Structures are given as C-alpha cells and as structure tokens.
Amino acid sequence: MEPSEPQLLHAVTDSVATVVVHNPAKRNAMTAAMWRALPPLLDTLAGDPGVRALVLTGEGGTFCAGADISTLRGSPEEAQGLAVRAEEALAAFPKPTLAAIRGHCVGGGSQLAAACDLRFAEEGALFGVTPAKLGIVYPASSTRRLVSLVGPASAKYLLFSGELIDAQRALRTGLVDEVLRGGELAERVTEFTRVLASRSQLTQAAAKEFADGRTDRDAYWTGQARGSGDTAEGVAAFLERRQPRFTWSVPGRG
C-alpha cells in the first residue's frame, strides 16, 4: 500500500540508496517535517558501508515543486533555514549523488537538485528558481552553487525572472548533465549508478572535495591513497583485464 502521509522514502539496492520525495498530492512539495528529516537520513546513509551512491528523485511524474508553504508556520527566514540545512547536508554527502528529474523541479526542488553532484532529466522536465515571485532573498550559498553550475549570466536569468526553462535549455546551461527520452530515465540512472558503485570511492571522495574547493585537503587524500591499496588494485586489474575490487570506503561518521 502506498504511504499517504508526505514523507521521504528510501531503499538501498545494489549499493545504491534511493531517496524519494513523496507528497504527490502537492507535486512532491517538501513539508517542514521533510526538510528536517533529510539531514539525519543522509547522515545514516553516508555511514552505511553498503551505500556507494545515492539517487534523489520524486514520486511519480514530478521531482519536487518546492516547499509546501502551508506547513511552514514560522518566519520566512526560519523556513529558508530549513531548506538550506537540507541542501547543505545533501551537498556534503561524501559519496556520489544524482538527481533523477521528471516534471517540475522548482524552488526548493531546484535547490535540492543543484546540491546533487549530477542531474539526469527526462524530456518534458521544467526547472525554475523562483524566489523573485515571492520577494524572498535567495541564500548566498544557494546562489553560489547555482552560479557554479550555470555561470553568472544564466543564474541571473533564472533568479531575476523566476521563469521556468525546459530540459534542453537546462542541458545547454549546465543545470543538467543528461536528458533522456520518456521512459528511459530509470534505466539510464540504474545503469549509470551501477558504474559509479563499481569505481573507487577513494577517487570519488577526493574528487568531490577538490571540485567543491577543498584544496586544503590535498595532503590528507595523498595519505589516504598511499595506505588504501586501491591504486595497486586498479593497476593490477587493468593489467589482468578484470574488474577491480576496490576496498577503501568513506569513513563512518562518529
């Protein structure tokens, strides 16, 4: 039986965690409880050694239409704070993350998608960053993340206008990485996350930090590589023409 209450659903299959935004009655808008639930859920999944990648998606034909305003009883600043904390927790997830997007990806939904490492979208998806429609100051961290994805000009277009753009324009601007024809998204996400799960977590975790500007961690990751055995295993597998069996994993969170 389908759950009736708005909530975040999750499951782990073949080393890939899938988190589903479930509020179909309101196009998967995030309630206050859902914003609060996301960081601890991500923390649990990050600490699970059986999880090597994470997919964020929405129930049915919509990714996320933003925040469910009716559940946000506090000030706009408090509501925005909930969204930012969830967004930052997703951005800090230490393993590869991928947003699988159908339908509307708007407002808070676009914040969540932008916080993922990668975004695959189905044709027909619509994207919008809409604070200008509500007179809300978009958070500095969210603005910087958007600019890093699409560049200053496209970020200003989205933020100034609040207009929706289609998947092809999102692809051209760099907001999404792949656009799939109808019915192909799930298969492609499964295929690609299987690839991610087979690769070196060491390489992925270091690359994620460096890409996010953590260049001060160069010595740390050099030390991790030296003691991991992943490099030796990768070279041996290449020479022996077999799939590598990488053993380094993201340290658990204590």
Secondary structure as GFF3:
##gff-version 3
##sequence-region A 1 254
A	DSSP	beta_strand	7	13	.	.	.	ID=ss1
A	DSSP	beta_strand	16	22	.	.	.	ID=ss2
A	DSSP	three_ten_helix	24	26	.	.	.	ID=ss3
A	DSSP	alpha_helix	32	46	.	.	.	ID=ss4
A	DSSP	beta_strand	53	58	.	.	.	ID=ss5
A	DSSP	three_ten_helix	69	71	.	.	.	ID=ss6
A	DSSP	alpha_helix	76	91	.	.	.	ID=ss7
A	DSSP	beta_strand	97	101	.	.	.	ID=ss8
A	DSSP	beta_strand	104	106	.	.	.	ID=ss9
A	DSSP	alpha_helix	108	115	.	.	.	ID=ss10
A	DSSP	beta_strand	118	122	.	.	.	ID=ss11
A	DSSP	beta_strand	126	128	.	.	.	ID=ss12
A	DSSP	three_ten_helix	131	133	.	.	.	ID=ss13
A	DSSP	alpha_helix	140	161	.	.	.	ID=ss14
A	DSSP	beta_strand	165	166	.	.	.	ID=ss15
A	DSSP	alpha_helix	167	173	.	.	.	ID=ss16
A	DSSP	beta_strand	178	180	.	.	.	ID=ss17
A	DSSP	alpha_helix	185	198	.	.	.	ID=ss18
A	DSSP	alpha_helix	201	211	.	.	.	ID=ss19
A	DSSP	three_ten_helix	215	217	.	.	.	ID=ss20
A	DSSP	alpha_helix	218	228	.	.	.	ID=ss21
A	DSSP	alpha_helix	230	240	.	.	.	ID=ss22
###
